[in-house]
């Protein structure tokens, strides 16, 4: 009988034959084109030529740099598009995200089948070719956190004193953007604060030397001396920079790159005495008074020392050493039962200076 007519197989039975195997029609992503950083989620869709049912957890291997990421099926069973979930990990890197190879899709012990039970052909288009993820989307993966490559200073090698400003540069492996005011703790007892450089590879921190600060070779305090202090340091993808520094004194450190001495310890008087013998002295007698400092000092002009006798001693020698000598000649009307300076502020510069080597 004619096919479909009375008495034919088609008329007598309702038998469906489906020998067409489901195949991959293309791979794309529902995420917008753009750059994605560590922690960002990317949803990848694999389209099939017909609806498929999934059992188990199929997997897709992505090309993400040194370490390829294997991602899991998440949804889409009984439809023609299966979704796989990828979260960017530290170290991932791709200029145009794609899967690893034509064999990157695996059933992983599960199954991908059509309604008739035909196992789907899981072969993908070659990466980068028509229908591939790379061809359909422009997704950049930047999971590389910016790292510090070195620390130096634009100041000349030398000794710096109270009030001097030392400019410190921290170099990163890539351009970074700064918000707030990150800080750098120094071995001198001071702190440098971020000043400029956002958008470039080099950030500048400024340090103003304060009284009491001291360092024979200025460096940061530790490998963790760089702190955000409520701000951020990120690359263009939004990855937070790794703030770990080289060990102080090691290659790349401030101490290794520069020879900057911080001397903000003010030379202080440690004692006052006289090389003149104990005795009573009259008009015209000369008494030599020695003022000792905690460190060598240099003198200009003629500082003076007011005495309780009514007289004044004037600087005569000792510049470049720890001890300065002042000379006092007793005058008519001067009197003191025990010669001493007049007060704690009796020593005056009188237009001169007394300074340490810094």
C-alpha positions in Angstrom: 0.0 0.0 0.0 1.1 3.6 -0.5 3.2 4.8 2.5 0.7 6.2 5.1 -2.3 4.6 3.4 -4.5 1.9 5.1 -2.5 -1.2 5.7 0.9 0.6 5.6 3.4 0.5 8.5 2.9 4.2 9.1 -0.9 3.8 9.3 -0.7 0.7 11.6 2.0 2.0 14.0 3.4 5.2 15.6 7.1 4.5 15.7 9.5 7.5 15.8 13.1 6.9 14.7 15.6 9.5 16.0 19.1 8.7 14.8 20.2 12.3 14.7 22.9 12.9 17.3 22.8 16.3 19.1 25.9 18.4 18.3 27.3 21.6 19.6 26.1 24.6 17.6 28.2 27.2 19.4 29.7 28.5 22.6 29.1 32.0 24.0 28.6 33.9 27.3 25.7 35.9 28.8 28.3 38.3 30.3 29.1 41.5 28.6 32.3 42.0 26.7 35.0 43.5 29.0 37.7 42.8 31.5 37.1 40.6 34.5 39.1 40.3 37.7 39.6 37.8 40.6 36.3 36.8 42.1 34.2 37.8 39.1 31.6 35.2 37.9 31.3 34.4 34.2 28.4 32.4 32.8 29.2 30.3 29.7 26.5 28.8 27.4 27.1 25.8 25.1 24.4 25.6 22.5 23.2 22.3 21.0 21.4 21.4 17.8 18.4 20.2 19.9 17.3 20.0 23.5 19.4 17.8 25.6 19.1 16.3 29.1 22.0 16.2 31.5 22.9 13.8 34.2 25.9 14.2 36.5 28.2 17.2 36.1 29.7 17.7 32.7 32.8 20.0 32.6 34.5 22.5 30.3 38.2 23.3 30.4 39.1 26.9 29.8 42.4 28.3 28.6 43.4 30.6 31.4 47.1 30.9 31.3 49.6 28.9 33.4 46.7 27.0 35.0 43.8 26.0 32.9 40.5 26.1 34.8 38.0 23.2 34.7 34.4 24.6 35.2 31.2 22.7 36.0 27.8 22.5 34.4 25.3 24.5 36.4 21.9 24.5 34.5 20.0 24.1 31.3 19.0 20.4 31.2 16.0 19.7 28.9 16.9 22.8 26.8 19.3 23.4 23.9 21.6 25.6 25.9 23.7 24.3 28.8 25.2 26.9 31.2 28.7 26.4 32.9 29.9 28.7 35.8 33.4 30.1 35.9 34.8 32.3 38.7 38.1 34.1 38.0 40.9 32.8 40.2 44.2 34.5 41.2 46.7 34.0 38.4 44.2 33.5 35.6 45.1 35.4 32.5 43.6 35.6 29.0 43.4 38.3 26.4 40.3 36.6 24.8 38.7 33.9 26.9 38.2 30.6 25.1 38.1 26.9 25.9 41.2 24.8 25.7 40.6 22.6 22.7 38.0 20.9 20.5 37.9 18.2 23.3 37.5 20.7 26.1 33.8 19.6 26.9 33.6 16.3 28.9 30.6 14.4 30.2 32.8 13.8 33.3 31.0 10.5 34.1 27.6 11.9 33.4 25.7 12.2 30.2 24.4 14.7 27.7 21.5 13.1 25.6 18.6 14.0 23.5 15.0 12.8 24.2 15.6 9.6 22.2 18.7 8.8 24.4 21.3 9.6 21.8 24.5 10.7 23.4 25.5 14.1 22.2 28.7 14.7 20.2 30.7 16.9 22.5 33.3 18.1 20.0 33.6 21.8 19.9 34.7 24.2 17.1 38.4 25.0 17.2 39.3 27.7 19.7 39.1 31.1 18.0 37.1 29.8 15.0 33.5 30.5 14.1 31.2 29.4 16.8 33.8 29.3 19.5 33.6 31.3 22.7 36.6 33.4 21.6 35.0 34.3 18.3 31.6 35.0 19.8 32.7 37.2 22.8 35.5 39.6 23.7 36.1 38.7 27.4 39.5 39.6 28.9 40.6 37.8 32.1 43.0 39.7 34.4 43.5 37.6 37.5 47.1 38.9 37.9 47.3 41.1 41.0 49.8 44.0 40.7 53.0 43.3 42.7 55.7 45.6 44.0 58.9 45.4 41.9 61.1 47.8 43.9 61.3 50.8 46.2 63.7 53.7 45.8 64.0 57.5 46.4 64.4 60.4 44.1 66.4 62.2 46.9 70.2 62.2 46.6 72.1 59.9 48.9 73.1 61.8 52.1 72.0 62.8 55.6 68.6 64.4 56.2 67.5 66.3 59.3 64.4 67.6 61.0 62.0 69.1 58.5 63.6 67.6 55.4 61.3 65.8 53.0 62.3 62.5 51.5 60.4 61.4 48.4 60.0 57.6 48.1 58.9 55.8 45.0 57.3 52.3 45.0 57.2 50.6 41.6 54.6 48.1 40.5 54.6 45.5 37.8 51.6 47.2 36.1 49.8 50.5 36.3 47.7 50.9 39.4 45.0 53.4 40.6 45.0 54.7 44.1 42.2 55.9 46.4 42.6 57.4 49.8 46.1 57.8 51.3 48.1 54.5 51.7 51.2 54.7 54.0 54.7 53.3 54.3 56.1 52.6 57.7 59.9 53.4 57.9 62.7 52.1 60.1 63.5 55.7 61.2 60.3 55.8 63.3 58.5 57.9 60.7 55.8 57.2 58.1 55.6 58.2 54.5 52.2 59.0 53.0 51.0 58.5 49.4 51.4 61.7 47.4 51.0 61.0 43.7 51.3 58.5 40.8 47.8 57.1 40.5 47.3 55.6 37.0 51.0 54.8 36.5 53.4 52.1 37.5 55.2 54.3 40.1 53.6 55.7 43.3 55.3 58.5 45.2 55.2 58.6 49.0 56.5 61.7 51.0 58.2 61.5 54.3 58.9 64.5 56.5 61.7 63.9 59.0 60.5 64.6 62.6 62.4 65.2 65.8 63.8 61.9 67.3 63.8 60.0 64.0 67.0 58.1 63.2 68.2 55.6 60.6 71.7 54.9 59.5 70.3 53.6 56.2 66.7 54.5 55.6 64.4 51.6 54.7 60.8 50.5 55.3 60.2 48.8 58.6 59.2 45.3 57.3 57.8 43.3 54.3 54.3 44.4 55.4 55.2 48.1 55.8 53.0 49.2 52.9 49.4 49.6 54.2 46.2 50.8 52.5 45.2 52.8 55.5 41.6 52.8 54.4 42.4 53.4 50.7 42.9 51.1 47.7 45.6 50.2 45.2 44.2 48.3 42.2 44.9 47.6 38.6 42.6 48.6 35.7 40.6 45.3 36.2 40.0 46.1 39.8 42.4 43.5 41.3 43.8 44.6 44.7 47.5 44.9 44.6 49.7 42.5 46.6 51.4 44.9 49.0 54.2 42.5 50.2 57.7 44.2 49.9 61.1 42.7 49.5 62.8 42.1 52.9 64.4 45.4 54.2 68.0 45.5 52.9 67.4 42.9 50.3 67.6 43.5 46.5 64.9 45.9 45.4 64.4 47.4 48.9 64.8 51.1 49.7 67.9 50.4 51.8 69.5 48.4 49.0 68.8 51.1 46.3 69.7 54.2 48.3 72.1 55.4 51.0 69.9 57.8 53.0 70.8 58.6 56.6 68.2 60.1 58.9 69.5 62.2 61.8 66.7 64.0 63.6 68.2 63.4 67.1 68.9 66.9 68.4 72.3 67.3 70.0 71.6 67.8 73.7 73.7 69.2 76.6 74.9 66.4 78.8 76.8 68.4 81.4 78.6 71.7 82.3 81.8 72.0 84.2 85.0 74.0 84.3 88.7 73.2 83.8 89.6 76.0 86.2 90.5 74.8 89.7 88.1 75.2 92.6 89.0 78.6 94.3 88.0 82.2 94.7 88.5 84.4 91.7 88.9 88.2 91.5 88.5 91.0 88.9 90.3 90.1 85.7 90.6 86.4 86.4 89.7 84.1 83.6 87.5 81.0 84.2 87.2 78.4 81.5 83.8 76.6 81.3 83.1 73.4 79.3 79.7 72.5 77.9 79.4 68.8 76.8 77.0 67.6 74.1 75.7 64.1 73.4 77.3 64.2 69.9 79.9 66.4 68.1 78.6 69.8 67.2 79.8 72.6 64.9 79.7 76.2 66.0 79.4 79.5 64.0 79.8 83.0 65.4 80.0 83.3 69.2 77.3 81.7 71.4 77.2 82.9 75.0 76.4 81.6 78.5 74.8 84.0 81.1 76.2 83.4 84.6 74.7 83.9 88.1 77.6 86.2 88.9 76.2 88.8 86.6 78.7 88.1 83.9 78.7 86.3 80.6 80.9 83.6 79.2 81.6 83.6 75.4 82.4 80.6 73.2 86.1 80.3 72.4 86.8 76.7 71.1 85.7 73.1 70.5 83.7 73.2 67.2 83.6 69.7 65.6 83.8 68.0 69.0 81.5 67.0 71.9 82.8 69.7 74.2 82.6 73.5 73.7 84.7 75.8 75.8 83.4 79.2 77.0 85.6 81.8 78.6 84.5 84.2 81.4 86.5 87.1 82.7 85.4 88.4 86.2 84.4 92.0 86.1 84.0 94.6 88.9 80.7 94.1 90.8 80.4 90.4 89.8 79.6 88.1 92.7 78.7 84.4 93.1 79.1 82.2 96.2 79.0 79.2 93.8 79.5 80.1 90.2 76.8 78.7 87.9 74.8 79.6 84.8 71.9 81.9 85.4 69.0 79.5 84.3 68.2 76.5 82.1 68.0 78.9 79.2 71.3 80.7 80.0 73.0 79.5 76.8 72.2 81.6 73.8 73.2 81.4 70.1 73.7 85.2 70.0 73.4 85.2 66.2 75.4 82.0 65.8 74.5 78.3 65.5 75.3 75.1 67.3 74.4 72.1 65.1 75.3 68.4 64.6 76.7 67.1 61.3 73.1 66.7 59.9 
